[in-house]
Amino acid sequence: YQPAVCNSNPTPCNDPPDKLFTVHGLWPSNKNGPDPEKCKTTALNSQKIGNMTAQLEMIW
C-alpha cells in the first residue's frame, strides 16, 4: 500500500495486501513535500524493479 492510504484509512492495512488487491498503475510521489511534476520521460530501467517483477506479474 502507498503510505498515505494506510495513514488516512480507519481500517488497518494488511501486509501482504488482500488477495483481491490489484495494482492499477505506478505514479511518482514523495513521503514529504509535494509530488514530483513535469518529470523527464526517461525509459524504465527494468533492472531497478527486477526484484518486484514476479509480484507485479501476479497482481498487476
Backbone torsions as a table, in degrees:
resi	resn	phi	psi	omega
1	TYR	NA	148.3	171.6
2	GLN	-70.8	137.8	-176.6
3	PRO	-51.9	-36.3	-178.6
4	ALA	-62.5	-33.1	179.4
5	VAL	-64.6	-47.4	-179.0
6	CYS	-68.5	-35.4	-178.4
7	ASN	-71.8	-28.2	-175.5
8	SER	-103.2	-1.3	-175.9
9	ASN	-102.1	130.1	179.0
10	PRO	-69.9	-20.7	177.8
11	THR	-88.2	131.0	-178.7
12	PRO	-61.1	145.6	176.0
13	CYS	-78.6	143.6	177.6
14	ASN	-98.6	140.7	176.1
15	ASP	-129.6	110.8	6.5
16	PRO	-74.0	163.2	-179.4
17	PRO	-61.5	160.4	177.2
18	ASP	-55.0	155.6	-177.3
19	LYS	-64.7	-22.7	179.6
20	LEU	-87.0	-2.0	179.5
21	PHE	-70.4	132.8	175.4
22	THR	-130.0	154.9	176.0
23	VAL	-92.3	122.9	179.6
24	HIS	-87.6	-34.6	-178.4
25	GLY	178.6	175.9	178.9
26	LEU	-123.3	131.5	178.7
27	TRP	-130.9	144.3	177.7
28	PRO	-69.6	141.4	175.9
29	SER	-152.7	161.8	178.0
30	ASN	-116.6	143.7	176.1
31	LYS	-67.2	-39.6	178.9
32	ASN	-125.1	138.2	177.9
33	GLY	89.9	179.6	-176.7
34	PRO	-71.4	155.9	176.4
35	ASP	-69.8	153.0	179.2
36	PRO	-61.9	146.5	177.2
37	GLU	-131.9	153.3	176.3
38	LYS	51.7	48.4	179.9
39	CYS	-71.4	152.2	175.8
40	LYS	-67.4	150.3	179.8
41	THR	-92.0	62.5	179.4
42	THR	-77.5	138.0	178.4
43	ALA	-63.4	147.3	179.3
44	LEU	-68.2	131.5	173.6
45	ASN	-93.9	103.1	-174.4
46	SER	-62.2	-20.8	177.5
47	GLN	-66.6	-26.0	-179.7
48	LYS	-72.8	-21.2	178.3
49	ILE	-115.2	12.4	-176.3
50	GLY	-51.9	-39.4	-178.4
51	ASN	-76.0	-9.4	178.8
52	MET	-105.7	-4.5	-172.6
53	THR	-56.9	-47.3	-178.4
54	ALA	-60.5	-42.8	178.8
55	GLN	-66.2	-41.5	179.8
56	LEU	-64.5	-38.7	178.2
57	GLU	-63.9	-28.8	-179.1
58	MET	-82.3	-38.7	-172.4
59	ILE	-108.6	-6.3	-177.7
60	TRP	-95.1	NA	NA
